[in-house]
Amino acid sequence: MERVLVGMSGGVDSAVAAYLLKKEGYDVTGVTLRTWESGNGEESRCCEIEDASRVARSIGIPYYPINCLSEFNERVIKPFIDDYVCGLTPNPCIECNRYVKWEKMLYMAESLKAGYIATGHYASVVKLDNGRFSVRRALHAGKDQTYMLYKLTQEQLSRTLMPLGGLSKDEVRDIAKQADIPVADKPDSQEICFVSDDDYAGYIKDNYEGELPGEGDFVSVDGKVLGRHKGIIHYTIGQRKGLGLPLGYPAYVKKIDIERNEVVIAEDKDLYSNTVIAGDVNFMSIPGIAPGEGLRCRAKIRYRHEPEAAVAEMTDSGELKITFDSPVRAAAPGQSAVMYDDEDNVIGGGIITGAV
């Protein structure tokens, strides 16, 4: 039997992933990466050790919690806070997957002599005809999580199993109920795991170790002062709620100007752009794109965005340039642009630095 190390959050998805792999004949061991806790000892929704331990006992597999507090703080929490202070809209789950979860689980796999690691993500790992590995979108697009996985390396993918890629959430819950898994009806977590109340600005205020940017001006696209904002950490591109601007028409955040401490306000029609520029690029299904070469693809610029037709190029400076057939709305620096081929495999992606 091949040994596999399954990352268990305490939720139903990872529980069913472990159960299915055991049914297939794998020698399964469960692990929970303890990534974060609040000042009062509350655990993250990604590392609820008590629930994960109960699941492991019900399935009948060995189980170990692993401390990752230091790694998570350095690779995820601090960059998240710094990005917000710089006017960006980061996606910490992407960084956590690449630099914490997979790194730590593969390290533990070596210690426990496991050939594979596995997760409860809604995606599939595929080996392509060119010999490279990629992640393929889930059969049920509403649960697809490949956007969060595009930074994984070839080595990481070559040793990863994802058994839920062909299942719907309802099917996963049905399997859990039939197997008497104790978290079968546990609700999904919707927020970032270390910001349990969804108050990003409040979390940053409590944890930033410097002086935060203060109040500044709301301005129109032509520079007219419209009012005062509370501080740039309270705003993201495309935001409408919470602006407090009685302008007589729907207003949205178009840009955050960190140097001038201004938040640029515009109408919805002003939020669209044809071209997105991204850095920190990682390729998955192919080795790369030669500068000047155009690659037809479909791409998305946020998690809840259905991929749209586009052409991708690499600039001479090593940036990824994605030009969409139709304009896309509210491309936010700090989020990621992820490309897909015709078979729903991730080509690669990068972190958005600007839009034209």
MOHU-V418589 format. One line per field, one symbol per residue. ss: DSSP state (A for helix, B for strand, O for the rest). psi: psi as a letter, one per 40 degrees, with the letter a starting at -180 (. if undefined). A space follows every 50 residues. Layout:
BEGIN
ss=???
psi=???
END
This chain:
BEGIN
ss=OOBBBBBOOOOAAAAAAAAAAAAOOOBBBBBBBBOOBOOOOOBOOOOOAA AAAAAAAAAOOBBBBBBOAAAAAAAAAAAAAAAAAOOOOOOAAAAAAAAA AAAAAAAAAAAOOOOBBBOOOOBBBBBOOOOOBBBBBOOOAAAOOAAAAO OOOAAAAAOBBOOOOOOOAAAAAAAAAAOOOOOOOOOOOOOOOOOOOOOA AAAAAAAOOOOOOOOBBBBBOOOOBBBBBOOAAAOOOOOOOOOOOOOOOO OBBBBBBOOOOBBBBBOAAAABBBBBBBBBBBBOOOOOOOOOOOBBBBBB OOOOOOOBBBBBBBOOOOOBBBBBBBBBBOOOOOOBBBBBOOOOBBBBBB BBBBBO
psi=hhhhhhhheeiddddddddddddeeighhiihhgdiiideehiieefgdd dddddddddfiihhihhfddddddeddddddddddeeigigdddddddec dddddddddddefhdiiiifigihhihideeiiihiiidhddeheddeee eiiddddefhhgeedeiiddddddddddefhefdehiiheihdegdeegd ddddddeheahihaiahhiideehheahiehdeeiihehdiedfhgeeih iihdihgddefihhhiideeeiidhhhiafhhiceidahihehhhhaiii eidghhhihihiihideeihhhhidiiihfhhhdiihhiiaeefihdaai hheii.
END
